[in-house]
Amino acid sequence: MNAPIPELLKNLRDLMGLHNQLLESVRCERAALENADLKAIHDATNTKEAILARIRQVELARQRIVEELAAIWVAPMDQLTLARIIERIQGVDLRAADQLRSVMNSLTVLVSRLREQNLSNQALVRESLKHVTEMKKNVLGEALPGGPAYDRQGQRKSGPGGARLIAQEA
């Protein structure tokens, strides 16, 4: 009756390991972003993509296991969440239920940490882009408000020098 349960447990442990690898990869990506190391950013992105592809494969296998359980238990597939599977087996196999609960809690924590780290990385990239945009404006002399830098004939306006990296006197 519970034949797929050990297979499900192994599958979820595999997912947990992959999510740990993904979290480490996202942390490495953060370090690469902070150091502006393009090669490391590229490597971290490739590693992340490979891990995500493997997670998708393991997740498909998990869905097949749950489909098998649904057929055995004659239960609708969409109602067989991990929490409901745990509830269903805890009267029959308390040890397996506890192991599944432990893995479920670990996965929940890992996904939460991944989400937080990704949001942090995203904020870092956005701030970096803001700084690059401001630096570009400074270099092009567009930092001061006051309209376009060119007149109607397409000639560069000669007014106040605007913000520059190097003073004209130099």
Number of C-alpha atoms within 10 A of each C-alpha: 9 13 11 15 20 13 14 20 19 14 17 19 18 16 21 20 15 17 21 18 16 23 20 15 21 22 17 17 24 22 16 18 18 14 11 12 13 11 10 17 20 13 16 23 16 13 17 19 14 12 17 16 12 15 19 12 12 17 16 12 15 19 13 14 18 21 19 15 22 17 12 13 14 10 12 11 15 9 11 17 11 15 13 11 18 21 14 14 18 15 10 12 13 13 12 17 22 14 15 25 18 12 18 19 12 16 19 13 12 18 17 12 15 20 14 12 17 17 12 13 19 13 12 15 15 12 12 15 12 12 12 12 12 14 16 13 16 16 15 14 16 19 15 14 8 8 8 11 17 11 11 8 7 8 9 11 13 10 7 8 12 19 15 15 11 8 9 7 4 4
